[in-house]
C-alpha cells in the first residue's frame, strides 16, 4: 500500500491517490474532514486558513460506503485558486526550496514554491485519516501533540488515548498541558510583532500495535527507517527520533534497554504478556514493533517566510536585496503535529497490510487473529 500526491498551493485542487488499500473497509469522510480542520487550526496560523475550509471528496475506490480494493482518489479543492494570476518571486527565501529548485529546474521560483509549499500536506493528512479507518478494527490508535514550542518544553503525560486526545483538543496549541496556552500564545504574538517565526517538536504515540510489524531482514523495510523517511519528508521537519532518540547515545546500556518481564494476565493483549517497566526503545526493536506503544518525535524548524525578511539576492540582477514575502504563518507547530500523526498512521497501515495481507479487511482480521493465537502458543 502506498500513495502519491498531486497539486499546487494555489492551483485548482490537491489529490492523493492511495493504491493497495484493502477491500471491505467502511469509509466515511467526516473523520477525514475533522483531521483536515485540525490541520488548519492551532494558534499562530496565517490568513490562508481563513480562506480555506478543507473538506475531502472520495472520488474513486468506494461503493456503498466501503472500499473495493481499487485505487482511492482523495480530493481537497483549493478555494484560494489563483495560480495563473500570480507573478514570479525573483528574491529567494533562505530556508525555502526557492533557490535550489529554481536552479535545479532552470526555471522560476513560482514553479517550485507552489509544489514545495506545506499546503500539499492537506492531502497527506487525508490519506492518513483514511488509513486510520483501516487501523480502527485492529484496535490501533494514533495520537499526536506538541511537546516543545519556541524552545520551551511541554512534558507529555500518561493516559489512555482518549484521555490524551481530550487534553490535546482542549489546548489551542495542541499540547497536553492546556494550562500553559496563555504563555505560549503570548510568545507567538510577540514573535509576530517582531516579524519572526517559531518552530518546535511534536510527538506521536501509537497504541495497540501487535508484535512483528516491519522486519529485520532488509534495511529498506525496517519500520523505524520507513517511519523516519515518511516523517522527514514532511515540509520543515529537520529531525526524527524514536523512543529515547538522541538521549540514548548519552547513557550507558543499562540505562537504555528495556528489561523484559512476563505477565500471564496480559497474555490476551497485543503485547502477549511480555511487559516492560520502561519503553526507551519507543516500541521498536530491530526494525519491528515489540508490543509496546510506538513513540516518535519530529523537530520542525521555524517557517522560512519572514515578515521581516533575511538578506537574499535578486535572481535576475544578482544584486543584494531582502528576501520575498508571501502571506504565511508565524507558528505552524500545532499543524505539524496533525500532519506527522497522519503520516505515521499511514505507515503503520502499510506495515499492517505487509504482514496480514491487503486484499480484504476480512482476510486481514482472520490472519491477525491466527497470528495472535500462534504467537501465544509458541
C-alpha positions in Angstrom: 0.0 0.0 0.0 1.3 3.5 -0.8 0.1 6.9 -2.0 1.1 9.7 -4.3 0.0 13.3 -4.2 -0.5 16.0 -6.8 -1.4 19.7 -6.9 0.0 23.1 -6.2 -0.6 25.5 -3.3 -2.7 28.0 -5.3 -3.8 25.5 -8.0 -7.3 24.2 -8.5 -7.1 21.2 -6.3 -5.0 18.7 -4.3 -5.2 15.0 -4.8 -3.9 11.9 -3.1 -4.0 8.6 -4.9 -4.0 5.7 -2.5 -3.1 2.3 -4.0 -3.3 -1.1 -2.4 -6.0 -0.2 0.2 -7.9 -3.4 1.3 -11.5 -4.0 0.3 -14.3 -4.1 2.8 -13.3 -1.2 5.0 -16.2 1.1 5.9 -15.2 4.6 4.8 -16.5 8.0 6.0 -15.5 11.5 5.0 -16.4 13.0 8.4 -13.3 11.6 10.3 -11.1 12.9 7.4 -12.7 16.3 7.5 -12.1 16.5 11.2 -8.4 15.9 10.7 -8.3 18.5 7.9 -9.9 21.0 10.2 -7.4 20.3 12.9 -4.6 20.8 10.5 -5.9 24.3 9.7 -6.1 25.1 13.4 -3.7 25.9 16.1 -2.7 29.3 17.4 -0.3 31.2 15.1 -1.7 30.2 11.7 -2.0 32.8 9.0 -4.6 34.3 6.7 -4.8 31.4 4.3 -6.6 29.3 6.9 -9.4 31.9 7.0 -9.9 31.4 3.3 -9.8 27.7 3.0 -12.4 25.3 4.5 -10.8 22.0 3.8 -13.1 19.0 3.1 -12.4 15.8 1.3 -14.2 14.1 -1.6 -13.5 10.3 -2.1 -13.6 10.2 -5.9 -12.8 6.5 -6.6 -12.4 3.2 -5.0 -15.6 3.2 -3.0 -19.0 1.5 -3.4 -21.9 1.8 -1.0 -19.7 3.2 1.7 -16.9 0.6 1.5 -13.5 0.3 -0.1 -13.5 -2.1 -3.0 -9.7 -2.8 -3.4 -9.1 -0.4 -6.3 -7.1 2.9 -6.1 -8.8 5.5 -3.9 -8.6 9.1 -5.1 -8.9 11.8 -2.4 -9.5 15.4 -3.4 -9.3 18.6 -1.4 -10.3 21.6 -3.5 -8.4 24.9 -3.1 -10.7 27.9 -2.6 -7.8 30.2 -3.0 -7.2 29.2 -6.6 -5.3 31.9 -8.3 -2.1 30.3 -9.7 -2.4 31.7 -13.2 -2.7 35.3 -11.8 0.4 35.1 -9.6 3.7 36.6 -10.7 7.1 35.0 -10.0 9.2 35.8 -6.9 12.6 36.9 -8.0 14.1 37.0 -4.5 14.6 33.5 -2.9 13.8 33.0 0.7 16.6 31.5 2.9 15.4 28.1 4.2 12.9 27.5 1.4 13.2 25.5 -1.8 13.2 28.7 -3.8 16.8 28.9 -4.9 17.7 25.3 -5.1 14.5 24.4 -7.0 14.9 27.3 -9.5 18.5 26.3 -10.2 17.6 22.6 -10.4 14.8 23.1 -13.0 16.4 26.1 -14.7 13.1 27.8 -14.2 11.1 30.1 -12.0 10.8 30.2 -8.2 7.0 30.2 -8.5 7.1 26.8 -10.3 9.0 25.4 -7.3 7.3 27.0 -4.3 3.8 26.1 -5.4 4.6 22.4 -5.1 7.1 22.6 -2.2 4.6 24.5 -0.1 3.2 22.8 3.0 -0.3 23.2 1.5 0.4 19.8 -0.1 0.2 18.2 3.3 -3.6 18.6 3.3 -3.9 15.5 1.2 -1.2 13.7 3.2 -3.4 14.2 6.2 -6.4 13.0 4.2 -4.5 9.8 3.3 -3.5 9.2 6.9 -7.1 9.8 8.2 -8.2 7.2 5.6 -5.6 4.8 6.9 -6.9 5.3 10.5 -10.2 3.8 9.3 -8.3 0.6 8.5 -6.4 0.6 11.8 -9.5 1.0 13.9 -10.8 -2.6 13.6 -7.5 -3.8 14.9 -7.7 -1.5 18.0 -4.8 0.6 16.9 -4.9 4.3 17.8 -2.6 7.2 16.8 -2.4 10.4 18.8 -0.1 13.5 18.0 0.6 16.5 20.1 3.1 19.3 20.7 5.9 18.7 23.3 8.1 21.8 22.6 7.4 25.2 21.2 9.9 28.0 20.7 12.5 26.2 22.9 10.1 25.7 25.8 9.4 22.0 26.6 5.9 20.7 27.5 6.3 17.3 29.1 3.9 14.7 27.8 1.6 12.9 30.3 0.5 9.3 30.6 -3.1 8.3 30.0 -5.4 6.4 27.7 -5.6 7.6 24.0 -9.0 9.0 24.8 -7.6 11.0 27.8 -4.7 12.3 25.7 -7.0 13.4 22.9 -9.3 15.2 25.4 -6.3 17.1 26.8 -4.9 17.9 23.4 -8.2 19.1 22.0 -8.6 21.5 25.0 -5.4 23.2 24.0 -5.1 25.9 21.4 -1.6 24.8 20.6 -2.4 21.1 20.7 -0.2 20.3 23.7 -1.1 18.0 26.7 -1.0 20.9 29.1 -3.7 23.5 28.2 -2.8 25.5 31.3 0.3 26.8 29.5 -1.6 28.0 26.4 -1.7 31.6 27.5 2.0 31.9 27.9 2.6 30.3 24.5 0.1 32.5 22.8 1.9 35.5 24.2 5.2 34.1 22.8 3.6 33.7 19.4 2.1 37.2 19.5 5.4 38.7 20.4 7.1 36.8 17.6 4.5 38.0 15.1 5.2 41.6 16.1 8.9 41.1 15.6 8.3 39.8 12.1 9.8 36.4 13.0 8.6 32.7 13.2 8.7 29.8 15.7 9.4 26.1 15.5 9.0 23.2 17.9 8.8 19.5 18.5 5.8 17.2 18.1 5.3 13.7 19.4 3.1 10.9 18.1 2.1 7.9 20.2 0.6 4.7 18.7 -1.2 2.2 21.0 -2.5 -1.3 20.3 0.3 -2.4 17.9 0.9 -6.2 17.7 4.3 -7.7 17.6 6.2 -8.0 14.3 5.2 -5.1 12.1 8.2 -4.3 10.0 11.2 -6.6 9.6 14.8 -7.0 10.5 15.7 -8.7 7.2 16.2 -5.8 4.8 17.3 -2.2 5.5 14.6 -0.5 3.4 11.8 -2.4 5.0 12.7 -1.8 8.7 9.7 0.0 10.2 11.8 2.6 12.1 13.5 3.6 8.8 10.2 3.8 6.9 8.7 5.9 9.6 11.7 8.2 9.7 11.6 8.7 5.9 7.8 9.5 6.0 8.2 12.0 8.8 11.3 13.6 7.5 9.6 14.1 4.1 7.1 16.5 5.8 8.0 20.1 4.9 10.2 21.8 7.5 10.9 18.7 9.6 14.6 18.6 10.3 15.0 15.7 12.8 13.2 12.5 13.8 13.8 10.3 16.9 12.1 7.2 18.3 11.9 6.4 22.0 14.8 8.0 23.8 16.3 9.0 20.5 19.5 11.0 20.8 19.3 10.7 24.6 20.1 7.0 24.2 23.6 8.0 22.9 24.3 9.8 26.2 23.5 6.9 28.5 25.0 3.5 29.4 23.4 0.4 28.1 21.9 -0.5 31.5 20.1 2.9 31.5 18.8 2.5 27.9 17.5 -1.0 27.2 14.1 -2.1 28.5 14.1 -5.2 30.7 11.7 -8.0 29.6 9.1 -9.5 32.0 6.1 -11.7 31.6 2.6 -11.2 33.0 0.2 -14.0 32.3 -2.8 -11.7 33.0 -1.8 -9.7 29.8 -1.5 -12.7 27.6 -4.6 -11.7 25.6 -3.4 -8.2 24.9 -1.3 -7.1 21.9 1.9 -7.4 24.0 1.1 -11.1 24.5 2.1 -10.8 28.2 5.6 -9.6 27.5 5.8 -6.4 29.6 8.5 -3.8 30.1 9.0 -1.4 33.1 10.2 1.3 30.6 9.7 2.0 26.9 13.0 3.6 26.0 13.0 1.8 22.7 9.8 3.6 21.7 8.0 0.4 20.7 10.6 -0.7 18.0 13.5 -3.1 18.2 15.4 -4.5 15.3 13.1 -2.7 12.8 10.0 -4.4 14.2 7.2 -3.5 16.7 7.7 -5.1 20.1 4.2 -4.9 21.5 4.9 -1.7 23.4 3.5 1.8 22.3 5.3 3.4 19.5 6.7 6.8 20.4 8.1 9.0 17.7 9.1 12.7 17.7 9.8 15.2 15.0 11.6 18.6 15.1 10.0 21.3 13.0 12.1 24.3 12.0 10.6 27.8 12.1 8.8 28.8 8.9 11.2 30.3 6.3 8.9 33.1 5.1 9.6 36.0 7.4 7.6 39.3 7.6 11.0 40.9 8.4 12.9 39.2 5.6 16.5 38.0 5.7 19.2 39.0 3.2 18.9 37.5 -0.3 19.7 38.3 -3.9 17.7 39.2 -7.0 18.0 36.2 -9.2 17.8 38.3 -12.3 20.3 41.0 -11.4 22.3 39.2 -8.6 22.0 42.4 -6.5 21.7 42.2 -2.8 18.0 42.5 -1.6 15.7 41.4 1.1 14.0 38.0 0.5 10.5 37.9 -0.9 7.5 37.7 1.5 4.2 36.0 0.9 1.3 35.5 3.3 2.4 32.9 5.8 2.0 31.6 9.4 4.0 32.7 12.4 3.8 29.2 14.1 2.6 26.0 12.5 3.9 23.5 15.1 0.3 22.6 16.0 -0.5 21.8 12.4 2.7 19.8 12.2 1.5 17.6 15.0 -1.6 16.7 12.9 0.5 16.1 9.8 3.0 13.9 11.5 0.3 12.0 13.3 -1.4 11.1 10.0 1.8 10.2 8.0 2.7 7.9 10.9 -0.8 6.4 10.7 -0.4 5.7 7.1 3.0 4.0 7.5 1.6 1.8 10.3 -1.3 0.8 8.0 1.3 -0.1 5.3 3.2 -2.3 7.8 -0.1 -3.9 8.8 -1.0 -4.8 5.3 2.5 -6.1 4.6 2.1 -8.6 7.5 -1.5 -9.5 7.2 -2.3 -9.0 3.5 -4.1 -6.3 1.7 -6.8 -7.9 -0.4 -9.7 -7.5 2.2 -10.3 -6.5 5.7 -12.0 -9.8 6.4 -8.9 -11.8 5.4 -6.6 -9.4 7.4 -8.6 -9.8 10.6 -8.6 -13.6 10.2 -4.8 -13.7 9.7 -4.3 -11.2 12.6 -6.3 -13.4 15.0 -4.5 -16.5 13.7 -1.1 -14.8 14.3 -2.0 -13.9 17.9 -3.2 -17.5 18.5 0.0 -19.0 17.2 2.2 -16.4 19.0 0.6 -17.2 22.3 1.1 -21.0 21.7 4.8 -20.8 20.6 
